[in-house]
Amino acid sequence: MEDSTRCTVIIFSASWCQPCHKQLPVQKEIYQKLKDKVDFVTISIDEKKTIKQWQEFVKKEELPWRSLLAYQDIAGVRGKYYVPHIPHTLLVYPDGNFEPFNLWEENEINKLYALTGN
């Protein structure tokens, strides 16, 4: 995590995941409102053979936050963060604890705004 005093939103995605791509406008909207208070990171679970497609997607969509690749240990990353499927998003608290976070649920978004004083 970039700053241990801030919450981090971790977004698990992949180049081939159309439901993930549909969430991007909502993610960008929340990011624009909270980028000074919350860190955002996308972790791609693309396999090595589809990394190029992921990189092209990130460039095309002008992803404004960090994007990491988990291709060297997809199973390990999925296990560590309890990622049963994608799209999957986590809210990581400054103390390192985390919980699933649904960007489509208004009460979840309001919770994030409350945590950041918005």
C-alpha distance (Angstrom), angle and dihedral (degrees) to the residues before:
residue distance angle dihedral
M1 . . .
E2 3.77 . .
D3 3.81 98.6 .
S4 3.80 123.0 20.0
T5 3.82 91.3 -154.0
R6 3.81 94.4 60.7
C7 3.77 136.5 67.1
T8 3.79 117.7 -111.2
V9 3.78 127.7 -148.8
I10 3.82 110.6 -148.9
I11 3.78 114.7 -162.8
F12 3.80 118.1 -164.3
S13 3.78 112.1 -154.1
A14 3.81 145.3 143.3
S15 3.78 138.9 -151.3
W16 3.80 92.0 -109.7
C17 3.83 96.8 46.5
Q18 3.81 107.5 103.4
P19 3.84 94.4 -179.8
C20 3.83 86.9 55.2
H21 3.79 91.0 52.8
K22 3.81 91.2 50.1
Q23 3.81 89.4 59.5
L24 3.79 93.6 55.9
P25 3.84 97.6 90.2
V26 3.82 90.5 53.7
Q27 3.80 90.8 45.8
K28 3.80 91.5 50.9
E29 3.80 91.7 48.4
I30 3.81 92.5 52.4
Y31 3.80 90.8 43.4
Q32 3.82 92.0 53.7
K33 3.80 90.7 52.4
L34 3.81 96.3 45.0
K35 3.81 107.5 25.5
D36 3.81 91.9 114.0
K37 3.81 92.0 53.1
V38 3.82 107.3 30.0
D39 3.79 131.6 45.2
F40 3.80 118.6 -135.3
V41 3.80 125.3 -157.5
T42 3.78 130.4 173.7
I43 3.78 118.3 -153.2
S44 3.77 113.2 -160.5
I45 3.77 116.1 -149.5
D46 3.78 91.4 -164.7
E47 3.77 114.8 139.8
K48 3.79 119.0 -120.2
K49 3.82 91.7 -95.1
T50 3.84 92.4 60.1
I51 3.81 100.1 40.7
K52 3.80 91.7 103.8
Q53 3.82 90.5 56.1
W54 3.80 89.7 50.5
Q55 3.80 92.1 50.1
E56 3.81 90.2 49.2
F57 3.81 90.1 49.8
V58 3.82 92.1 51.2
K59 3.79 91.1 49.3
K60 3.83 94.6 45.0
E61 3.80 93.0 48.4
E62 3.81 92.9 42.0
L63 3.78 91.6 -132.3
P64 3.83 103.2 -152.1
W65 3.82 97.1 -156.6
R66 3.80 134.8 57.8
S67 3.76 119.4 -68.1
L68 3.79 120.4 -160.0
L69 3.80 130.4 -169.9
A70 3.80 120.7 -134.7
Y71 3.82 97.6 -175.9
Q72 3.81 93.3 120.5
D73 3.81 92.6 60.9
I74 3.80 111.3 9.1
A75 3.80 93.3 153.6
G76 3.80 91.6 49.4
V77 3.79 93.1 50.1
R78 3.80 92.2 46.0
G79 3.80 90.1 49.3
K80 3.80 96.0 46.2
Y81 3.80 93.4 50.9
Y82 3.82 97.7 33.2
V83 3.81 94.3 -119.3
P84 3.82 105.3 173.5
H85 3.82 94.2 171.8
I86 3.76 142.8 -16.6
P87 2.89 139.1 -71.2
H88 3.78 87.5 52.6
T89 3.79 128.4 153.7
L90 3.79 131.3 -169.6
L91 3.76 132.0 -163.1
V92 3.80 109.2 -144.9
Y93 3.79 116.1 -161.1
P94 3.82 122.7 -144.8
D95 3.83 89.8 -103.9
G96 3.83 90.4 59.8
N97 3.79 97.1 -106.5
F98 3.77 115.1 128.1
E99 3.77 142.3 -172.1
P100 3.81 137.3 -173.7
F101 3.77 112.2 -82.7
N102 3.81 123.0 -160.2
L103 3.79 112.7 -152.4
W104 3.80 90.3 -166.3
E105 3.81 93.9 61.0
E106 3.79 114.3 87.3
N107 3.81 92.3 -153.4
E108 3.82 89.8 55.2
I109 3.79 92.0 51.0
N110 3.81 90.3 46.7
K111 3.81 88.7 51.8
L112 3.79 89.8 55.2
Y113 3.79 91.4 48.2
A114 3.81 90.0 49.8
L115 3.81 91.5 50.4
T116 3.79 89.7 54.2
G117 3.79 96.8 42.4
N118 3.81 95.0 -111.0
